[in-house]
Amino acid sequence: MWYNISHEVIVVLDLLEWLQNNQLGEMVFTTLVSMVPVVELRGGLPFGVALGLPYWAAYLSAVVGNILPAPFIVVYIRRIFQWMRRRLPRLDHLVDRLEAKAHLKGRKVTKYKYLGLMLFVAMPLPGTGAWTGALAAAFLDMPLRKALPSIFAGVLIAGFLILGLTYGFTSLF
């Protein structure tokens, strides 16, 4: 038993070392950080820069990490919420809050549809981003094939804005 625990710890430490000690690992680490809700690209891109990645690698990794969960959220979030309500009634309050947030944010998007969704995702402010945009798109019954390009364009714009704030716009040109 002791051997298995120490072996697993060594494997995790080796993985962490790999994630921090070469450019590919740092890009993967940045991608993973950018996939986390709330942190998303707004935290992932500066994280990649702090690891020492060149601006193009940090941008690419953060954009990829931020956009990866979006199609799954748009397609599956309602089913996940239904499952949570049936199987985990203690989380009803959390599901209610997330649904309320989606409907509240969705009202801002409804007026301008896909352009509104893109602009909403592009705003580099807390509470906006690919996760919330995908959640709003799901609750507004936007088809994935139309919502995803808007979310992707918003992520690209947000990435450029965050990159400019991180590096300073003048140092990028």
TALIN-V353610 format. One line per field, one symbol per residue. phi: phi as a letter, one per 40 degrees, with the letter a starting at -180 (. if undefined). psi: psi as a letter, one per 40 degrees, with the letter a starting at -180 (. if undefined). burial: + if it has 9 or more other C-alpha atoms within 8 Angstrom, else -. Layout:
phi: ???
psi: ???
burial: ???
This chain:
phi: .dcccccccccccccccccbbacccccccccccccccgcfccbcccccccchccdccccdcccccccdcdcccdcbcccccccccccbdccdcccdcccccccccccccdcbfcccccccccccbcgbhcccccccccccfccdcbcccccccccccdcccccccccgdcccb
psi: dddddddddddddddddddeeidddddddddddeehiddaddddddddddeeiidddddddddddddddddddddedddddddddddgddeddddddddddddddddddddebdddddddddhfiieiadddddddddeefhideddddddddddddddddddddddhdded.
burial: -----------------+++----++++++++++++--+++++++++++---+---+++-+++++++++++++++-++--+-+++--+--++--+---+--++-++--++---+-+++++++++---+++++++++++++-+-+-+++-+++++++++++++++---++----
